[in-house]
């Protein structure tokens, strides 16, 4: 088996509130492997989104380490973490997070331009065609449906061919049929690009499609379940 893409050890997160110290995450440890798809599941308030933010280096833990491709994420300063995110990570959010003053094409070009890629327009156009939006390149987000906006967000996330894609309730604001279409596309792109996919979801059906489920309860990792069909794939 290859080396883990992400190695999480002893992650805890505490914050102060009016009653004292609130523990959001408590001694979380796991590894993520190249090309793996993982669902983080649990009740609302269990710490799932906080954990996802820590994996991205967008939030800082109170204790513990997150190793990303051999780099200790929290020994890097904010600029270095941002540079690592731009090179190795993609993000998909429930609220799409598209820039309203940019067209679909310009939204997808943006992360490539930030990396100094000279082929940004060509690569972004190809990815938008791949997600079925070849006729919507010049449309602004307000002229796109929710499902189309989320497909733009997927194209933007995958266009840099990230090692890791983090998704927080990516179908939460979509109707069932549109959500099914978006998730099918996400898993297809995950396989094609070879990205490790980590998603927070309340949807049992979506979680069941992932190779593994990490169940968080009251800030603790209480269960890590690997799909039987994934065992042979990961060992190969």
Residue, then its C-alpha position, 0 to 999 in steps of 0.5 A: x500500500x502507498x504512503x498516506x496522503x493525510x496523517x491525522x494524529x491527536x487532533x483536538x479543538x477547544x474553544x472558550x465560551x460563557x460556561x468555560x471550555x467547550x471541546x469540539x474535537x477530542x483526540x481524533x486520529x486517522x489516515x487518508x489514502x490516495x484515491x480514497x473516498x471518505x464520508x465524515x458522518x455524525x449528528x449536527x454539532x458533532x464536529x464534522x465541519x470543524x474537522x474538515x476545516x482543520x484538514x484544510x488548514x483553515x482552522x487551527x487545532x488546539x493540539x495534534x498534527x496533520x501531515x499533508x504529503x509529508x508536511x506538518x500543516x500547522x508548522x507552516x505559516x498562513x501564507x505557506x498553508x494557503x500556497x499548499x491549499x492552492x496546489x493540492x486541495x480543492x473545495x466544494x461547499x453547500x452554498x457554491x461560493x462562486x464569485x458573482x461578478x465572474x462568468x462560469x469560465x472565469x470562476x473556473x479559470x481563477x485557481x489556475x490563474x493564481x497558480x500562474x498557469x498559461x493554459x487557464x482558459x483552455x483547461x477551464x473550458x475543457x472542464x466545464x464541457x466535462x461537467x456538461x456546461x459547455x454552452x454556459x461558459x459566459x453565463x454569470x452565476x445568477x443566470x445559472x440554476x442551483x445544480x448548474x452552479x454546483x457543477x461550476x463549483x465542481x469544475x473549479x475544484x477539479x480543474x487543478x487536479x488536486x490531490x485532496x478534495x474537501x466537500x461540505x454537504x455538497x448537495x445540501x441546497x439542491x433538490x433530490x434529483x439534482x443532488x443525485x446528478x451532482x454526486x454522480x459527477x463528483x464520484x466520476x471526476x474523483x475516479x478520473x482525476x485520482x483525487x482523494x475525496x473527503x465529504x461531510x454529509x448527513x445523507x446515508x446513501x451518499x455516505x454508503x457510496x464512499x470507500x470509508x465512513x468516519x463517524x464522529x460523536x460529540x467530537x470523538x471518532x467512534x467508528x471507521x468503517x471500510x466498505x468490503x468492496x474497497x478492501x481489495x481495491x486499497x490493497x491492490 
